[in-house]
């Protein structure tokens, strides 16, 4: 009897130990799960930040879109109100139909006006104006006979790329002359001049960037009658470049006799003509347009003309 009781007690103790052992292993596995020790990934943090920024950007874009729609709605509402007022005016007025249409046109023209009233420009006055709406034109009469036309742009400004400038001189003295702002490829300067002195060196003109004496020369040209040649060169930063010259035949320039000289500007360079004959080409050495022309040397200039 005692033996049986002892064996039963031992069996109960062993059973409890098995249960405690299972519980120990189960709790240990949960407590030390490997995922608890995985370090945070920097890439995941970056993705999170980018996602948050994208969400904020989307919100701002939506708000901006709403603002645009609101502005459009306000404009459309104003147009609707204006149309209503115009219709009401037409219905209420007792004026003839032509007068009614005239009133409507005046209202519409007033709305369409975007450019300021054209004012006189230096060396010119308003000749004719077709309005102040987009596409309208204003014409100016320059004192030198040149006519200019400006167009009203959608930006609310006149397309005033050119201004009245003197383009013809009678018996101009030697010196510096400003070229029109529109002087560019296709433009030309023509002189009628009379050489004097020995004819060893008669400088005709220089095309320059500005009117300063030491300014760069885009084209320096001098006629040398005795060696019968026209020398071409340029000057940059105070230094002359390589001379270009050619002995020409026939050479129709003589001391005491007037001659006609024309310099034409194009995209490649300058072309020189004497009494209508093509005498030289001079390629651009500086990618700039001349702003001044200088007359100097042993000559008397009878006239000078600028062709735009």
PyMOL commands that set and color helices and strands:
alter all, ss='L'
color gray80, all
select helices_A, chain A and resi 2-31+34-37+42-92+97-112
alter helices_A, ss='H'
color red, helices_A
select strands_A, chain A and resi 124-129+137-142+147-151+168-170+175-178+188-195+202-208+217-224+229-236+239-240+258-265+269-274+277-283+292-295+299-307
alter strands_A, ss='S'
color yellow, strands_A
deselect
rebuild
show_as cartoon
